[in-house]
Amino acid sequence: MIRNIQSATDLAPAYDLVVVGAGPAGLSAAIEASIHGLAVLLADENESPGGQIYRSVEHASVADLARMGPDYAAGRTLIERFRQQNLSYASRATVWSVGAADEEASDGVHPLEVGISLGGIARPIAAHRVIIATGALERPFPFPGWTMPGVMTAGAAQVLMKSSGLVPSGRTILAGTGPLLYLVASQLLRAGVSVVAVVDTTPVENWRLALPHMFAFATSPYAVKGLKLLLDVRRRAHVIRGVTAIEAVGSGQFNALKLRRGDKSLQIEGDLLLLHQGIAPNLNLALAAGCDYGWDEHLATFRPNVDLCGASSVQSVSIAGDAAGIVGAVAAALQGELAGLSAALNLNRIGQGCYQQRRNRLARKLARALRGRTFIERRFRPDKTFRVPEDGGTIVCRCEEITAGKLREVAALGVPGPNQMKAFTRCGMGPCQGRLCGLTAVELLAQCRGQSPGEAGYYRLRPPIKPVTLGELAALPHTEAAIVAVAGFAERAKDGALDINHGSHQ
């Protein structure tokens, strides 16, 4: 049965496999690896398993399940399977680093070291393999007024619905593009929320890009679900399509959305504005671990380079689910199973023949689950005018309040990449560490330099990728090499002049 880990002091010093993230991919990876007898630790920041898609589904009422829909309710079955496994589960845990183990401390069997904080205590944990299943983040949506009170993301509203049963009480406007925009609108409408308008910013020309992939979409499970969803929202709310510009206005608080559609302007009054223009892989942990990545022009985002089973460019590190590319819950679970299966093979817990048979079955299921995704990617690709703000006064970096105009000024100085732009402006240095501004900043810089975002590259990320207190860091066990590196007394240490136990000179 599941062993619930409440404090970092209860963690074992080493595990066969550490899985980061308890969404569909992470849960499935942990289940698969546990079935084959691996010592597994699943670490997740949330209070209960499920990730964003299945958040709080274990505790959802009948009314909650009806409001959120059958895809949400399906998460209960996966979590029930997870609860029956023989593995360790650390909820409310922060994984802030994944990297090669210190040669001095390594036992030669566990090549990786994972930095985990839990219960106010930080610990380095040795691992033979790591599967990163950190999911996705909502794409930045910068435009004039997007940071004012009364404006939030559609995903945040969904979190409140799932975790606390909270729904907006006033006039609500949704704006942006992507399936989640309509899903949240439908869920709010079923909850009795006053949705006064759904403002769709999807570029009209996207149909031309998506049309060649229409047949695959029409024969996929997405087609019927998507059609029902669109019809439900259009029947119960005012949907405005073909919007080419928006601006949130209000005196200290959002009270209206200005929009432009062709040569016509319109203003819609409301109390809350919910924004969404797709999701992008949560890259920070994978990039800090040193995994190679590239720019996906069709998704308009960066994504790690992985193979069918999630193996990355870093030995023993795999990436599964939306953290490796947006695939949806069903495909993410299958990718998690493939990654867990590969971990079992690597540790000789399954024979090559059995592995190949199961791998082939999962690959076929994955191909079916991904059918139709290309159409969705092309159809709902957000327009560049909404990804890169034209207005110089629009804030790009919310943490440091850096505007698009300021970034363009720095780009004009000839900075060679986003890391140098970060040094000049602090854009990406705040608590979110670029999660809310990274894509926008890189695309803006690439635009100014006349190159692709892939040529510009992304931020250079280093651990810790999440805030860690000085108390936690001070309590970490330190090797002699680590102390020497920090203290800067390498030569004297070799001569025995440095007392590493007390950090003082003899």
Secondary structure as UniProt FT lines:
FT   STRAND          3..4
FT   HELIX           8..10
FT   STRAND          14..20
FT   HELIX           24..35
FT   TURN            36..37
FT   STRAND          40..43
FT   TURN            51..56
FT   HELIX           57..59
FT   HELIX           62..68
FT   HELIX           70..73
FT   HELIX           75..83
FT   STRAND          88..90
FT   TURN            91..92
FT   STRAND          94..100
FT   TURN            103..105
FT   STRAND          112..118
FT   TURN            119..120
FT   STRAND          121..132
FT   STRAND          136..138
FT   TURN            144..147
FT   TURN            149..150
FT   STRAND          151..153
FT   HELIX           154..164
FT   STRAND          172..177
FT   HELIX           179..190
FT   TURN            191..192
FT   STRAND          195..200
FT   TURN            204..205
FT   HELIX           206..210
FT   HELIX           211..213
FT   HELIX           214..218
FT   HELIX           221..236
FT   STRAND          239..240
FT   STRAND          245..249
FT   STRAND          256..261
FT   TURN            262..263
FT   STRAND          264..269
FT   STRAND          272..277
FT   STRAND          279..281
FT   HELIX           284..288
FT   TURN            289..290
FT   STRAND          293..296
FT   TURN            297..300
FT   STRAND          301..304
FT   TURN            308..309
FT   TURN            315..316
FT   STRAND          317..319
FT   HELIX           321..323
FT   HELIX           329..346
FT   TURN            347..348
FT   HELIX           352..370
FT   TURN            371..372
FT   HELIX           373..379
FT   HELIX           384..387
FT   TURN            392..393
FT   STRAND          395..397
FT   TURN            398..401
FT   STRAND          402..403
FT   HELIX           404..412
FT   TURN            413..414
FT   HELIX           418..425
FT   TURN            427..428
FT   TURN            431..437
FT   HELIX           438..449
FT   HELIX           453..456
FT   HELIX           470..474
FT   HELIX           480..487
FT   HELIX           490..494
FT   TURN            495..496
FT   STRAND          498..499
FT   TURN            500..503
FT   STRAND          504..505
//
